[in-house]
Amino acid sequence: MPAPSDHATLLVEVLVHDVGLKAGRAIPNQRLKERYVARGHTPNEIAEALKQGYAADWVRWDAVDGGTAA
């Protein structure tokens, strides 16, 4: 299990390597959860990872699009 500071790094690894997400695209929630679990983590960790990723400017929160991270 990664240290709390590594949650955002894991998030990016899953999104880029496992999901194949490209910059500017919406995060596919179900697929993200599936890949997180496949890596031995819980979906509950995703919220913290998104917060850290947003703080680091790695993900964007688009309130216009219903609050979708991208």
Secondary structure per residue as TSV (DSSP state, phi and psi in degrees):
chain	resnum	aa	ss	phi	psi
A	1	M	-	360.0	133.1
A	2	P	-	-71.8	155.9
A	3	A	-	-63.7	156.1
A	4	P	G	-51.9	-34.4
A	5	S	G	-71.7	-12.8
A	6	D	G	-94.8	-2.1
A	7	H	H	-60.1	-41.2
A	8	A	H	-66.6	-37.0
A	9	T	H	-64.2	-44.0
A	10	L	H	-61.6	-42.0
A	11	L	H	-55.8	-48.4
A	12	V	H	-65.2	-41.1
A	13	E	H	-59.0	-46.1
A	14	V	I	-64.6	-45.9
A	15	L	I	-64.6	-42.8
A	16	V	I	-81.3	-50.9
A	17	H	I	-82.8	-41.3
A	18	D	I	-88.8	-40.7
A	19	V	I	-92.7	-27.5
A	20	G	-	77.1	26.9
A	21	L	-	-68.7	137.2
A	22	K	-	-102.4	154.1
A	23	A	T	-55.7	138.5
A	24	G	T	86.2	-5.0
A	25	R	S	-93.9	152.6
A	26	A	-	-70.4	144.1
A	27	I	-	-76.2	124.4
A	28	P	-	-78.8	103.0
A	29	N	H	-54.4	-50.8
A	30	Q	H	-63.5	-43.7
A	31	R	H	-64.2	-39.8
A	32	L	H	-60.4	-47.1
A	33	K	H	-59.7	-45.9
A	34	E	H	-59.1	-45.9
A	35	R	H	-70.0	-35.0
A	36	Y	H	-61.3	-47.7
A	37	V	H	-64.5	-39.5
A	38	A	H	-61.6	-26.4
A	39	R	T	-88.9	5.9
A	40	G	T	87.7	20.2
A	41	H	-	-115.8	170.1
A	42	T	-	-103.8	151.1
A	43	P	T	-59.9	-24.4
A	44	N	T	-61.9	-24.0
A	45	E	H	-74.4	-18.9
A	46	I	H	-63.9	-40.2
A	47	A	H	-59.1	-45.6
A	48	E	H	-65.7	-39.6
A	49	A	H	-62.3	-42.3
A	50	L	H	-64.4	-40.6
A	51	K	H	-60.5	-46.7
A	52	Q	H	-66.5	-40.9
A	53	G	H	-64.1	-38.0
A	54	Y	H	-66.7	-43.6
A	55	A	H	-62.4	-32.3
A	56	A	T	-87.2	-0.4
A	57	D	T	67.8	28.6
A	58	W	S	-91.5	-25.7
A	59	V	S	-129.4	154.7
A	60	R	-	-114.2	141.7
A	61	W	E	-103.5	114.6
A	62	D	E	-105.7	91.6
A	63	A	G	-64.8	-25.2
A	64	V	G	-65.0	-31.7
A	65	D	G	-95.7	29.8
A	66	G	T	79.5	19.2
A	67	G	S	83.4	27.9
A	68	T	E	-80.7	129.2
A	69	A	E	-78.4	146.9
A	70	A	-	-145.4	360.0
